[in-house]
Amino acid sequence: MANTYDVIVLGVGGMGSAACFELARRGRRVLGLEQFPLVHARGSSHGHTRIIRTAYAEHPDYVPLVRRAFERWYELEQLTGRHLLTECPCLNVGPPGSEHVAGVRASVREHRLEAEELTAAEVVRRFPAFRFPADYAGVLERAAGFLYVEDCVRAHIDSAVSLGADIRAEEPVRSWEAVGGGVRVTTDRGTYSAAKLVVTAGAWATRLLADVGDGLKVMRQTLLWFDAGPRRAEFTRDRFPLFICDAPGAPFYGFPAIDPHGLKIARHYGQPELSDPDGVDWDVTADDASAIRPLMDAHIPGLGALMKGQVCMYTVSPDHHFVIDSHPAHPQVSVACGFSGHGFKFASAVGEVLADLADSGTTRHGIGLFRATRFGNAECGTRSAE
Ligand SMILES: Cc1cc2nc3c(=O)[nH]c(=O)nc-3n(C[C@H](O)[C@H](O)[C@H](O)COP(=O)(O)OP(=O)(O)OC[C@H]3O[C@@H](n4cnc5c(N)ncnc54)[C@H](O)[C@@H]3O)c2cc1C
């Protein structure tokens, strides 16, 4: 029947593109609906690169999922013949008592991961571009790297389409509703029915998912590229790692100089929490660069001018863990949102989890940490996008 599908995926960004691919791979009749042109720069999955790392500071329970994500990214590379993931060591560094460094060590211990403990002096000997106070400590892990974020989204979309998925750009979903055991989804162009709905709306989950989305906040973040200048050789991938520095009150992270714009550096959290994506200012300002400059001067002195900037959105959950679950009120609906600024690396595995949930309501992957009801919002209804 026209306009009737096995599964509708609402939002074809990082997670939705992966869900479309996995569902199409399983032979499901899939419709993906995206409000913007495909692979756009108005959500959360743009800005050239994303870190992927295994010694997961946020909780040891993420480690099996990130291992599965690595496998699925490599598989996607082989399927498409595209280069998506570059291995690169990741230095986690912070002062005594750093929660980030403690979290990395907890995952290393629990999952017996390989990682190297370094003093601040050892970090600087190994990577001369850095400066850290003597009491800082580093944990260097090699099972890390970066993903070319837009290429990953495009690879999932192209692969899904080649497997028969119907992916429609510039068709915003205005509302969805549970109808009997299935769903009905309305856009400006029509009404679609399906047995299952997967909601992967990123920052717009704050509007599209009643109650499930209520605890979520949107956070504007900027990605900033700085000129490495005459010291460029110190920042190439063979001499400079990915890093996450848990500077007190101002955690920040960065990449080696892997593109013509220099080093990409960004703050993590620490920005105002907004209630919806329309509150985001998409222009990069001089204030964005000056907010990060003191951190750079303290820890990576000598970097040059700002070469490029991009704004991107975090969708932050109250405990900074993801929300991946069947909808508490409508088991035919699965949700994946609240990725809290650290979700992209998992997209390849999240696609598999979402396909599992759409297929059977369960998954073999450990997603207990991501329950939708953990914030006390068990009574969930539907909601329109307005
Ligand atoms: C600056 C920055 C740096 C980051 N760094 C990292 C990192 O290094 N490593 C990492 O793992 N993660 C990182 N993240 C987090 C990661 O990028 C996100 O968690 C991930 O991209 C979220 O994907 P998503 O699919 O939830 O959102 P999106 O990719 O934004 O997808 C949601 C899609 O839904 C669409 N949509 C919404 N509403 C509708 C509607 N009504 N109708 C149709 N379509 C709709 C949107 O247009 C969008 O395309 C970072 C994020 C930012 C912003």
The ligand as an ORCA input file, in Angstrom:
! r2SCAN-3c Opt
* xyz 0 1
  C      30.366     20.311     18.910
  C      30.076     18.858     19.102
  C      31.111     17.958     19.265
  C      30.853     16.609     19.467
  N      31.899     15.736     19.597
  C      31.652     14.412     19.684
  C      32.717     13.487     19.658
  O      33.879     13.858     19.528
  N      32.407     12.162     19.739
  C      31.119     11.716     19.822
  O      30.916     10.510     19.897
  N      30.084     12.580     19.828
  C      30.324     13.906     19.765
  N      29.291     14.799     19.730
  C      27.915     14.319     19.912
  C      27.349     13.723     18.664
  O      27.735     14.453     17.526
  C      25.835     13.654     18.806
  O      25.554     12.919     20.000
  C      25.180     12.952     17.635
  O      25.609     13.537     16.433
  C      23.673     13.074     17.783
  O      23.050     12.497     16.652
  P      21.462     12.573     16.504
  O      21.111     11.681     15.405
  O      20.838     12.401     17.844
  O      21.192     14.113     16.102
  P      21.247     14.763     14.635
  O      22.394     14.254     13.880
  O      21.099     16.226     14.825
  O      19.967     14.169     13.926
  C      18.642     14.523     14.251
  C      17.950     14.751     12.933
  O      16.547     14.811     13.125
  C      16.060     15.775     12.230
  N      14.726     16.199     12.688
  C      14.416     16.747     13.874
  N      13.106     17.035     13.938
  C      12.571     16.634     12.764
  C      11.245     16.667     12.235
  N      10.206     17.182     12.920
  N      11.049     16.165     10.992
  C      12.080     15.630     10.282
  N      13.356     15.608     10.735
  C      13.590     16.090     11.972
  C      17.102     16.866     12.300
  O      17.009     17.793     11.246
  C      18.378     16.064     12.298
  O      18.856     15.834     10.999
  C      29.521     16.155     19.525
  C      28.471     17.064     19.324
  C      28.736     18.394     19.095
  C      27.596     19.342     18.881
*
